[in-house]
Amino acid sequence: MFGLRNILVKSVPTTGLIAAMSSAAGHKVGVVLAGCGVYDGSEVHEAAAVLAALTKNGAEPVVFAPDKLQAHVVDHTAGSEMSQERNVLIESARIARSAPTPLTELKAADLSAVVFPGGFGAAKNLSDFGFKGADMTVDPEVSRILKEFHAAGKPQALCCIAPILAANVLGKSGVTITLGNIGAESDWPYQGSIEAAKSFGANVELKNVDEVCVDVKNKVVTSPAYMYNGKFHEIQGGVTKMVDELIKLL
């Protein structure tokens, strides 16, 4: 039996076996970062979970970031603003482990899908929602990317506060997103985000941290992540499910 098993294994090329195990093999997926750190950049644990889930599915993540100054810099030990200037792309390299590609070079024609992890960077560096609320504007390059992928019928995933970007840009298309579940917290701090998304024309579904909102029509996948005060493994699990659902739409 051992000899037969070896023959059977050797008869299947390793590369073919790996490709058969993953529907994402050969696909490049853009990951848009907004700095490094929950209060002024991308949420590190969400971003890491996205990258791990993509490679686990056989996809090749390609990291992008805007080459511009952060809106501000926050001392993560105190939550207070610091008198420093930092570049979003340079800070994003801390997560990417290499130099990200400038956001201006992200084209839907070159990728199969795109993912936006959360963190306040999405609301401060990719948009100004963190400062202006419903009067927000989205960074022109981010807006272009969301519209470009939507027009091409290519899937997009966003988690935590990042779905507000899709709500603002694609709201008139009737996009459906989640920004968490108001029933999950006794003191819910994000109701304003939900109301803002609705004012843009988006549909909002209430989802728990381990759930995913899949808008098949618009090919937009969203998950609460840290729009819930959860444990590390809960956030990682939810983000992984989001990426798994994204892969199904390729």
Backbone bond lengths (Angstrom), bond angles and torsions (degrees), N, CA, C in turn:
res aa  C-N    CA-C-N  psi(-1)  N-CA   C-N-CA  omega(-1)  CA-C   N-CA-C  phi
1 M - - - 1.466 - - 1.529 110.94 -
2 F 1.340 115.28 -38.67 1.463 117.93 -178.82 1.513 110.66 -63.13
3 G 1.352 115.40 -42.08 1.458 119.16 178.98 1.511 111.48 -64.24
4 L 1.350 116.55 -40.97 1.461 120.87 179.41 1.526 110.20 -63.37
5 R 1.341 116.57 -41.78 1.459 120.38 -179.91 1.522 110.13 -61.16
6 N 1.346 117.09 -41.86 1.464 120.22 178.89 1.518 111.20 -62.40
7 I 1.345 116.29 -39.38 1.464 120.24 179.90 1.522 110.05 -64.46
8 L 1.361 115.94 -42.83 1.459 120.34 -178.60 1.527 110.81 -64.89
9 V 1.328 116.61 -42.28 1.457 120.48 -179.70 1.513 110.71 -65.76
10 K 1.358 116.11 -44.01 1.452 120.30 -177.68 1.524 111.91 -68.39
11 S 1.346 117.04 -21.95 1.454 119.99 -178.04 1.521 112.29 -76.59
12 V 1.354 117.83 -12.13 1.465 122.14 178.67 1.521 108.63 -108.87
13 P 1.331 118.52 114.88 1.472 120.42 179.43 1.525 110.86 -56.67
14 T 1.315 115.87 137.18 1.465 120.29 -177.30 1.512 112.05 -57.14
15 T 1.335 116.89 -43.80 1.463 119.64 -178.18 1.518 110.86 -63.95
16 G 1.334 116.97 -37.36 1.451 120.04 179.24 1.511 111.46 -67.89
17 L 1.330 116.72 -37.19 1.461 121.52 179.75 1.517 110.36 -64.96
18 I 1.333 116.61 -43.08 1.457 120.89 179.47 1.520 110.34 -64.38
19 A 1.344 116.18 -43.09 1.460 119.81 -179.13 1.519 111.02 -63.65
20 A 1.336 116.56 -37.47 1.453 120.62 -178.97 1.513 111.97 -68.17
21 M 1.334 116.32 -24.92 1.464 120.89 -177.29 1.519 112.59 -81.03
22 S 1.324 118.02 -14.64 1.457 119.79 -175.12 1.511 111.64 -138.93
23 S 1.337 115.24 127.29 1.453 120.35 178.84 1.517 111.46 -74.18
24 A 1.335 117.32 -10.91 1.463 121.07 -177.46 1.520 113.04 -97.35
25 A 1.326 117.78 -1.00 1.457 119.90 -179.12 1.523 110.17 -57.71
26 G 1.327 115.52 130.66 1.457 120.45 179.36 1.511 114.65 87.55
27 H 1.329 116.93 -6.10 1.463 120.86 -179.88 1.528 110.97 -92.34
28 K 1.314 116.32 135.88 1.454 121.97 172.70 1.521 108.79 -99.59
29 V 1.323 116.16 130.99 1.461 121.26 -178.34 1.524 109.22 -123.09
30 G 1.310 116.39 125.11 1.454 120.83 178.20 1.517 111.23 -75.25
31 V 1.323 116.88 139.38 1.460 122.81 175.13 1.524 106.87 -123.44
32 V 1.324 116.49 115.98 1.460 121.01 -175.84 1.525 109.74 -96.43
33 L 1.327 115.73 115.72 1.458 121.15 178.43 1.533 109.99 -102.20
34 A 1.333 114.81 159.39 1.462 120.18 -175.00 1.521 111.09 -131.08
35 G 1.326 116.51 31.99 1.454 121.10 -175.97 1.517 110.09 115.19
36 C 1.323 116.93 -161.82 1.463 120.71 -176.30 1.520 110.21 -139.76
37 G 1.322 115.88 104.98 1.457 119.96 178.87 1.513 111.09 132.42
38 V 1.305 116.81 136.61 1.460 121.51 -171.63 1.523 113.53 -58.63
39 Y 1.327 119.35 -37.49 1.458 120.45 -171.48 1.524 114.97 -84.24
40 D 1.333 117.07 -19.46 1.466 118.90 -179.46 1.523 113.48 -140.35
41 G 1.340 117.14 8.82 1.457 120.62 -178.72 1.515 110.88 -154.07
42 S 1.324 116.78 -151.74 1.461 121.09 177.11 1.527 109.95 -77.47
43 E 1.327 116.56 143.03 1.460 121.45 176.36 1.525 107.05 -71.06
44 V 1.312 116.74 118.69 1.461 122.32 -170.37 1.527 112.13 -61.13
45 H 1.322 117.56 -43.43 1.465 120.02 -176.25 1.524 111.37 -69.83
46 E 1.313 117.21 -35.98 1.463 120.17 175.63 1.527 110.53 -66.39
47 A 1.320 116.63 -45.38 1.462 120.80 -179.29 1.529 110.98 -62.34
48 A 1.329 116.50 -43.51 1.465 120.28 179.21 1.521 110.98 -64.29
49 A 1.330 116.88 -39.36 1.462 120.63 178.94 1.527 110.72 -64.70
50 V 1.327 117.12 -38.12 1.463 120.99 177.34 1.521 110.65 -62.32
51 L 1.334 116.09 -49.66 1.463 120.20 -177.74 1.525 111.51 -62.17
52 A 1.340 116.68 -42.18 1.465 120.51 -179.91 1.521 111.50 -65.98
53 A 1.316 117.14 -41.60 1.468 120.71 -179.20 1.524 111.08 -66.81
54 L 1.318 117.11 -35.96 1.465 119.88 178.83 1.526 111.27 -65.63
55 T 1.338 116.70 -48.89 1.465 118.00 -178.89 1.519 111.71 -68.67
56 K 1.332 117.17 -31.64 1.469 119.75 176.44 1.516 110.80 -63.05
57 N 1.324 116.62 -32.46 1.462 121.33 178.18 1.523 112.81 -84.10
58 G 1.336 117.14 -0.82 1.454 120.60 177.95 1.508 114.77 92.23
59 A 1.338 117.21 1.54 1.460 120.30 179.92 1.524 110.71 -82.81
60 E 1.318 115.98 159.71 1.462 121.95 176.07 1.527 108.74 -105.75
61 P 1.337 118.29 108.40 1.469 119.10 177.95 1.522 111.28 -74.74
62 V 1.320 115.61 138.26 1.461 121.97 175.42 1.526 106.56 -122.04
63 V 1.327 116.61 116.03 1.462 120.94 -172.88 1.524 111.27 -89.20
64 F 1.332 114.39 133.03 1.460 122.41 177.68 1.522 109.01 -125.28
65 A 1.330 115.87 156.80 1.464 120.92 175.13 1.517 108.62 -159.45
66 P 1.330 117.22 149.34 1.465 119.06 176.38 1.523 111.18 -70.16
67 D 1.314 116.11 137.48 1.463 121.38 179.28 1.526 108.10 -91.89
68 K 1.329 115.39 81.26 1.466 120.89 -178.65 1.518 108.67 -156.29
69 L 1.315 117.01 169.92 1.451 121.27 178.09 1.527 110.76 -72.99
70 Q 1.337 115.70 145.15 1.459 120.33 172.88 1.527 109.34 -63.16
71 A 1.326 115.88 156.27 1.467 120.28 176.49 1.520 109.81 -59.82
72 H 1.317 116.65 -40.13 1.466 123.30 172.61 1.520 108.41 -166.56
73 V 1.313 116.25 174.85 1.459 122.40 -179.26 1.524 108.47 -118.20
74 V 1.332 116.30 133.21 1.464 121.42 -176.11 1.519 110.27 -115.66
75 D 1.313 115.93 133.96 1.462 122.37 171.64 1.521 107.26 -73.81
76 H 1.331 116.74 109.92 1.466 120.49 -174.33 1.530 113.41 -73.87
77 T 1.306 117.47 -8.51 1.470 119.02 175.05 1.523 111.87 -84.22
78 A 1.331 115.93 -21.39 1.467 119.81 -175.42 1.520 113.47 -125.77
79 G 1.344 116.99 -17.37 1.458 120.42 -177.51 1.512 113.21 77.95
80 S 1.316 117.87 14.02 1.456 121.70 -177.12 1.525 110.79 -105.88
81 E 1.316 115.40 151.36 1.460 121.05 -179.13 1.524 110.70 -71.02
82 M 1.332 116.04 145.23 1.455 122.64 179.58 1.525 109.39 -114.07
83 S 1.310 116.06 151.12 1.471 120.68 179.14 1.526 109.81 -86.76
84 Q 1.334 114.73 68.56 1.457 121.96 179.17 1.518 109.17 -135.71
85 E 1.322 114.98 163.23 1.464 121.12 171.04 1.527 108.06 -121.76
86 R 1.328 115.73 133.70 1.467 119.91 177.17 1.518 108.93 -136.02
87 N 1.315 115.01 147.27 1.459 122.12 -179.36 1.525 110.10 -89.88
88 V 1.317 117.22 132.84 1.467 121.94 -176.26 1.520 111.40 -61.05
89 L 1.321 117.37 -44.48 1.464 120.70 -178.42 1.522 111.09 -65.13
90 I 1.318 116.51 -44.27 1.468 120.05 -179.35 1.527 111.05 -63.88
91 E 1.325 117.02 -42.31 1.462 120.29 178.72 1.525 111.21 -66.76
92 S 1.326 117.33 -36.24 1.470 121.38 179.88 1.520 111.69 -64.26
93 A 1.334 116.60 -26.61 1.465 120.80 179.11 1.521 111.80 -62.30
94 R 1.337 117.45 -22.87 1.461 120.62 177.52 1.532 110.74 -62.38
95 I 1.321 116.30 -34.36 1.461 121.17 178.87 1.526 110.57 -85.71
96 A 1.328 115.72 -42.32 1.469 120.76 -175.98 1.522 112.71 -69.56
97 R 1.331 117.63 -20.51 1.463 123.44 -177.58 1.531 112.13 67.67
98 S 1.326 115.97 14.45 1.461 122.73 175.61 1.524 106.58 -167.48
99 A 1.314 116.34 176.80 1.462 119.07 -178.79 1.526 110.70 -73.17
100 P 1.332 118.03 120.29 1.470 119.42 175.18 1.531 110.38 -65.57
101 T 1.299 116.05 159.27 1.455 121.70 174.27 1.522 108.69 -82.36
102 P 1.339 118.81 137.63 1.464 119.87 178.46 1.531 111.63 -56.08
103 L 1.306 115.66 141.89 1.464 121.34 -175.07 1.526 112.34 -59.82
104 T 1.316 116.69 -28.19 1.464 120.52 179.48 1.526 112.64 -61.92
105 E 1.338 116.57 -19.19 1.462 120.51 -177.91 1.527 112.94 -95.14
106 L 1.328 117.50 1.42 1.465 120.72 179.57 1.529 109.01 -80.62
107 K 1.322 116.30 116.02 1.454 122.25 -179.07 1.527 109.66 -125.20
108 A 1.313 116.96 135.80 1.460 121.22 179.81 1.525 111.39 -59.80
109 A 1.322 117.13 -31.40 1.466 120.46 -178.53 1.520 112.35 -65.13
110 D 1.343 117.03 -22.01 1.469 120.70 -176.06 1.523 113.68 -95.08
111 L 1.331 117.70 -7.98 1.462 121.60 -172.55 1.522 111.06 -132.67
112 S 1.332 115.38 159.66 1.458 120.66 178.54 1.520 112.53 -91.07
113 A 1.344 117.09 -24.71 1.458 121.79 -177.06 1.519 108.22 -164.53
114 V 1.334 115.75 172.67 1.465 120.00 178.29 1.521 109.09 -143.72
115 V 1.340 116.12 145.76 1.469 122.00 -178.84 1.525 109.70 -128.77
116 F 1.332 115.50 136.61 1.463 122.04 175.70 1.529 108.67 -117.34
117 P 1.335 119.15 102.02 1.467 120.33 172.16 1.526 109.62 -64.91
118 G 1.343 116.35 165.51 1.448 120.21 -178.70 1.516 113.47 -92.71
119 G 1.316 114.78 -152.35 1.452 121.33 -171.30 1.518 108.44 104.83
120 F 1.328 117.10 157.89 1.456 120.75 -177.15 1.520 112.80 -62.50
121 G 1.335 117.18 -17.26 1.458 119.42 177.02 1.511 112.35 -59.82
122 A 1.337 116.88 -32.67 1.461 120.45 177.34 1.519 110.97 -65.62
123 A 1.334 115.81 -31.14 1.460 121.63 -178.12 1.520 112.95 -96.20
124 K 1.342 117.10 -5.37 1.465 120.12 -178.21 1.531 112.94 -123.38
125 N 1.332 116.82 -34.73 1.463 120.48 -176.92 1.520 113.35 -107.25
126 L 1.348 116.90 -30.59 1.465 120.53 176.98 1.523 110.83 -93.20
127 S 1.319 115.89 -12.31 1.464 123.53 175.57 1.519 106.98 -159.53
128 D 1.325 116.53 -178.34 1.462 119.70 174.18 1.532 110.97 -117.01
129 F 1.331 116.68 26.08 1.455 120.83 179.98 1.525 111.56 -57.97
130 G 1.320 117.01 -36.39 1.462 121.36 -179.12 1.516 113.24 -63.57
131 F 1.331 116.38 -19.26 1.464 120.65 -179.44 1.527 112.67 -108.50
132 K 1.343 116.86 -32.05 1.457 120.43 -172.07 1.525 114.89 -116.01
133 G 1.331 117.25 -5.22 1.455 119.32 178.83 1.519 112.32 59.49
134 A 1.319 116.70 -133.52 1.463 121.78 -176.10 1.522 113.32 -64.91
135 D 1.325 117.70 -13.37 1.470 121.27 175.95 1.527 111.40 -89.48
136 M 1.297 115.90 16.87 1.457 123.06 -175.35 1.523 114.07 -62.06
137 T 1.325 114.51 160.16 1.458 122.78 165.91 1.520 107.15 -128.96
138 V 1.306 116.54 150.09 1.459 122.45 179.49 1.525 108.78 -100.35
139 D 1.322 116.34 140.23 1.462 120.84 176.19 1.535 109.02 -47.71
140 P 1.334 118.73 132.55 1.470 121.14 -176.30 1.520 114.26 -54.04
141 E 1.335 117.52 -38.19 1.465 119.50 179.79 1.529 111.20 -69.97
142 V 1.324 116.81 -38.08 1.461 120.42 177.59 1.523 109.79 -64.82
143 S 1.332 116.17 -43.76 1.456 120.48 178.04 1.527 110.81 -60.19
144 R 1.318 116.11 -44.23 1.467 120.25 178.37 1.520 111.27 -58.77
145 I 1.321 116.57 -44.87 1.465 121.11 -177.56 1.526 111.13 -63.67
146 L 1.316 116.79 -47.06 1.464 120.14 179.23 1.519 111.33 -59.42
147 K 1.320 117.10 -43.64 1.466 120.98 179.78 1.525 111.20 -68.43
148 E 1.321 116.13 -38.76 1.457 121.59 -177.33 1.527 111.06 -65.16
149 F 1.316 116.96 -46.09 1.467 120.26 179.07 1.520 110.66 -67.62
150 H 1.314 116.80 -38.61 1.459 120.51 179.18 1.527 110.48 -63.00
151 A 1.325 116.99 -45.24 1.460 121.46 -179.88 1.524 111.62 -64.76
152 A 1.342 115.73 -32.97 1.467 120.39 -179.46 1.526 112.58 -82.29
153 G 1.327 116.93 -5.51 1.466 119.96 -178.37 1.508 113.04 69.22
154 K 1.339 115.95 29.16 1.466 120.51 179.74 1.530 109.70 -103.28
155 P 1.334 117.79 141.10 1.473 120.89 -173.35 1.519 114.49 -70.98
156 Q 1.343 113.57 149.38 1.456 122.36 177.87 1.521 108.39 -133.49
157 A 1.329 116.19 145.19 1.466 121.12 177.81 1.518 108.81 -130.51
158 L 1.327 115.13 140.26 1.459 121.29 -179.99 1.518 108.17 -142.97
159 C 1.342 117.32 141.86 1.459 119.36 179.89 1.512 111.73 -133.07
160 C 1.326 114.76 166.43 1.454 122.78 -179.57 1.527 109.46 62.29
161 I 1.331 119.43 -125.42 1.463 122.51 -179.91 1.523 111.85 -84.45
162 A 1.336 118.37 -14.64 1.466 121.14 -177.05 1.531 114.10 -57.13
163 P 1.350 121.40 -30.34 1.463 119.77 177.90 1.524 114.28 -57.55
164 I 1.342 117.66 -19.12 1.465 119.46 177.42 1.526 109.96 -62.48
165 L 1.333 117.32 -26.93 1.460 121.34 177.24 1.525 110.49 -64.68
166 A 1.340 115.89 -46.73 1.461 120.45 179.00 1.522 110.79 -66.80
167 A 1.330 116.47 -37.49 1.466 120.23 178.89 1.519 110.40 -60.38
168 N 1.325 116.58 -43.69 1.460 120.89 -177.86 1.519 112.15 -70.07
169 V 1.324 116.94 -44.00 1.460 121.05 -173.82 1.526 112.32 -82.95
170 L 1.338 116.72 -37.06 1.466 120.86 -174.50 1.524 113.13 -110.96
171 G 1.328 116.67 9.28 1.461 120.17 -177.24 1.512 113.49 -56.19
172 K 1.328 116.74 -38.38 1.462 120.03 -179.00 1.525 112.50 -69.48
173 S 1.327 115.99 -14.41 1.473 120.46 175.97 1.515 111.09 -86.31
174 G 1.344 115.89 0.67 1.468 119.70 179.86 1.511 112.68 76.01
175 V 1.334 117.53 28.50 1.458 121.04 -178.39 1.532 110.03 -61.58
176 T 1.324 115.66 144.76 1.463 121.72 177.53 1.524 108.82 -112.80
177 I 1.332 115.72 129.10 1.461 121.20 -177.76 1.524 109.71 -135.29
178 T 1.319 115.79 174.43 1.462 120.92 168.32 1.525 109.11 -126.53
179 L 1.311 114.67 146.63 1.466 121.60 172.16 1.519 108.91 -127.04
180 G 1.338 115.56 28.39 1.451 120.49 178.29 1.508 112.41 107.65
181 N 1.299 115.76 -163.69 1.464 122.86 -175.11 1.516 109.04 -134.59
182 I 1.328 117.02 113.73 1.461 119.83 -177.50 1.520 111.67 -64.57
183 G 1.331 116.58 -16.55 1.457 119.11 178.17 1.519 113.31 -83.33
184 A 1.346 116.53 -5.95 1.464 120.40 -176.29 1.522 112.33 -85.15
185 E 1.325 117.14 -13.24 1.452 120.50 -177.17 1.527 109.60 -130.28
186 S 1.323 117.49 138.73 1.457 120.31 175.76 1.531 110.60 -72.37
187 D 1.331 115.74 -30.18 1.459 121.10 177.29 1.519 107.05 -121.68
188 W 1.322 117.35 89.08 1.464 121.81 -171.73 1.521 110.78 -85.23
189 P 1.322 118.85 117.02 1.464 120.64 -175.90 1.524 114.54 -92.14
190 Y 1.351 117.67 -2.16 1.452 119.19 -169.76 1.526 114.47 -110.91
191 Q 1.319 117.73 12.60 1.447 119.87 -179.49 1.527 111.17 -59.12
192 G 1.327 117.57 -34.87 1.456 120.99 178.55 1.517 112.29 -61.22
193 S 1.335 117.17 -35.51 1.469 121.37 178.20 1.522 110.48 -66.35
194 I 1.322 115.82 -41.54 1.460 120.61 179.22 1.523 110.45 -63.83
195 E 1.322 117.05 -44.58 1.460 120.97 -179.75 1.527 110.57 -64.76
196 A 1.329 117.23 -38.28 1.464 120.51 178.12 1.523 110.42 -63.68
197 A 1.336 117.18 -44.81 1.463 121.04 179.57 1.524 110.91 -59.81
198 K 1.316 116.20 -41.77 1.470 120.01 178.40 1.520 111.49 -64.70
199 S 1.340 116.28 -35.87 1.466 119.42 -179.51 1.527 111.75 -66.87
200 F 1.332 117.38 -21.69 1.464 121.65 177.53 1.526 111.78 -83.13
201 G 1.333 116.85 -7.38 1.458 121.26 -179.16 1.514 114.36 103.61
202 A 1.315 117.04 -1.80 1.470 120.61 -178.81 1.520 111.11 -77.61
203 N 1.309 115.33 150.60 1.463 121.88 170.31 1.518 107.49 -90.89
204 V 1.322 117.06 138.75 1.464 120.76 -177.92 1.518 109.86 -121.82
205 E 1.328 116.13 123.63 1.459 122.40 176.24 1.525 108.86 -103.59
206 L 1.317 116.49 139.52 1.463 120.50 177.19 1.528 108.90 -84.57
207 K 1.309 116.07 123.74 1.462 121.89 -178.05 1.522 109.84 -132.73
208 N 1.320 115.61 143.63 1.459 121.03 174.14 1.527 109.94 -80.60
209 V 1.308 116.53 171.09 1.460 121.47 -174.50 1.522 112.99 -59.89
210 D 1.322 117.24 -28.04 1.460 120.18 -178.44 1.525 112.41 -95.98
211 E 1.327 117.07 13.33 1.458 121.14 -178.69 1.527 110.82 -115.53
212 V 1.321 114.75 161.07 1.460 121.86 -178.37 1.518 109.56 -130.63
213 C 1.303 116.38 140.04 1.460 122.11 174.96 1.527 107.69 -100.11
214 V 1.325 116.95 120.94 1.467 121.74 -178.43 1.524 109.54 -116.42
215 D 1.308 116.80 111.56 1.461 122.88 174.44 1.521 106.34 -95.27
216 V 1.318 116.07 94.06 1.470 121.01 -174.99 1.523 111.04 -65.28
217 K 1.321 116.97 -39.77 1.465 121.23 -178.09 1.516 111.47 -59.81
218 N 1.321 116.53 -48.32 1.466 120.77 -178.02 1.526 113.30 -92.72
219 K 1.331 116.32 -3.79 1.461 122.92 -179.31 1.534 111.46 55.95
220 V 1.323 115.49 48.01 1.455 122.34 177.43 1.522 108.78 -120.95
221 V 1.336 116.60 125.42 1.462 122.68 -178.52 1.528 107.93 -117.12
222 T 1.328 116.64 130.67 1.464 120.40 -179.03 1.520 110.98 -135.70
223 S 1.336 115.88 155.65 1.460 121.48 179.79 1.524 108.88 -148.60
224 P 1.338 118.99 148.70 1.466 121.90 -174.88 1.521 115.27 -63.51
225 A 1.348 117.40 -40.95 1.474 121.02 -174.23 1.524 109.83 48.51
226 Y 1.336 117.50 -125.22 1.466 119.39 -175.05 1.530 114.18 -82.11
227 M 1.334 117.45 16.64 1.465 118.94 164.85 1.532 106.89 -79.73
228 Y 1.288 114.19 23.45 1.471 124.97 178.69 1.511 105.97 -150.32
229 N 1.315 116.57 135.09 1.460 120.40 -177.82 1.521 109.83 -81.67
230 G 1.347 115.11 71.01 1.456 120.18 -173.04 1.518 114.10 -102.73
231 K 1.316 114.36 176.02 1.463 121.60 176.76 1.525 109.35 -81.58
232 F 1.320 115.36 161.32 1.459 119.79 -177.15 1.526 111.98 -53.48
233 H 1.324 117.45 -46.15 1.460 119.62 -175.62 1.527 111.63 -68.61
234 E 1.328 116.95 -28.65 1.460 119.70 177.75 1.524 110.86 -68.84
235 I 1.307 115.98 -42.14 1.462 120.29 178.48 1.528 109.99 -65.08
236 Q 1.325 115.72 -46.08 1.461 119.88 179.87 1.528 111.22 -60.49
237 G 1.328 116.03 -42.15 1.461 119.84 179.94 1.515 112.29 -63.54
238 G 1.334 116.92 -43.37 1.458 120.61 179.84 1.516 112.49 -65.41
239 V 1.329 116.58 -42.84 1.466 120.51 179.52 1.523 110.42 -66.20
240 T 1.314 116.69 -37.88 1.470 120.38 177.38 1.526 110.96 -62.07
241 K 1.326 116.56 -42.18 1.471 120.09 177.00 1.526 110.58 -61.59
242 M 1.327 116.20 -39.65 1.462 119.81 178.31 1.520 111.21 -59.65
243 V 1.325 116.71 -46.75 1.463 120.48 179.49 1.525 110.88 -65.17
244 D 1.330 117.07 -39.81 1.467 120.31 177.57 1.523 111.24 -59.08
245 E 1.331 116.65 -40.62 1.468 120.44 178.32 1.519 111.12 -69.89
246 L 1.323 116.75 -36.03 1.465 120.78 175.32 1.521 111.11 -58.90
247 I 1.327 115.42 -44.69 1.471 120.90 -178.72 1.527 110.75 -61.59
248 K 1.307 117.86 -35.51 1.474 121.39 178.94 1.519 112.53 -63.35
249 L 1.342 116.79 -22.28 1.464 120.62 -178.08 1.525 113.22 -91.18
250 L 1.342 117.53 -2.05 1.461 120.08 -179.77 1.512 111.01 -67.02
